[in-house]
Amino acid sequence: MSSRRSRSRQSGNSRITEDQIADLVSKLQQLIPEIRNRRSDKQVSASKVLQETCNYIRSLHREVDDLSQRLSELLASSDTDSDQAAIIRSLLM
Amino acid sequence: MDSNNFFHDLHADTSLESSRKKRRKIEAESHSSETEIKWKSESAQRIYAVKLVEALQRTSSQNAPPAPSEAAGGRVVRDVADRVLAMAAKGRTRWSRAILASRLRLTMLRRHRKVKKASGSASRPRKPLPTAAEDRKNRLPAVGNRVKILSRLVPGCKGIPVTNLLEEAGDYIAALQMQVRAMTALTEIISVSQGDRLGSSSSSQA
């Protein structure tokens, strides 16, 4: 199996092997907390993983947008450089 | 002596191919764990937060009177956060390069706004349907549809093969998670420091 995987890598991904896709899908499965926390040992279908991936990315985007909004409001009300120097110092410690 | 060396080199040549294959396989396996470690480590998060603060400082000093429209402020912060995130990727992933490239394109567009508006996107040819090989893999129409949606969510991944797309998506998700963690910590620190500042000033007045 390992030789098949390395051979397809050499051919420049012209033949997409079942193994590669299954590998990557399981890797995505690990990253997405929804699927990981459900603790189902059996294989989740690829379509389900892809759907959860899309939903997860969209929710992450929304969270980043919210945080950006809050950050911009906070930064607008505090203009002093000394504040931000203190922030950096506390971050580094 | 020389004959010994000659045989040794001959043996090394034939085993070089197998060791190269082995190395490639190990690289492939450690590559995924490497990227996750890169985005999960606390030090990476801290570095990102510091760079974000510095970049935000620069942008607020550039727009000399900060544009007071509140809706735009969030957009500015989001753009800066994405740019700093893309730089943290060090150009190794497609989505990070796409983010940085689109920033560049936007600044060029703003300079030649009138000329660019005329052309628009109608002339761009559409990507054809998936190839026969991919079709066999995505036999269920649901999978093909989801792949298309996913490719639209990850920046710069519109026409690439499925395996690359899944790889990019994995890295992109890990990076976004770090972005959320870092920005959450940042808002916490800033709001706490502001609360301290306001609290101390009011107590001094009393």
Interface residues (C-beta under 8 A of the other chain):
Chain A: S2 S3 R5 S6 R9 N13 S14 R15 I16 E18 Q20 I21 L24 V25 K27 L28 L31 I32 A46 S47 L50 Q51 T53 C54 Y56 I57 R58 L60 H61 E63 V64 D65 L67 S68 Q69 R70 L71 S72 E73 L74 L75 A76 S77 S78 D79 D81 D83 Q84 A86 I87 I88 S90 L91 L92
Chain B: K21 R24 K25 A28 S32 E36 R46 A49 V50 V53 E54 L56 Q57 S60 P66 P68 E70 G73 G74 R75 V76 V77 R78 A81 A133 E134 K137 L140 A142 V143 R146 V147 I149 L150 L153 V154 P161 V162 T163 N164 L166 E167 A169 G170 Y172 I173 A174 L176 Q177 Q179 V180 M183 T184 A185 L186 T187 I189 I190 S191 S193 Q194 R197
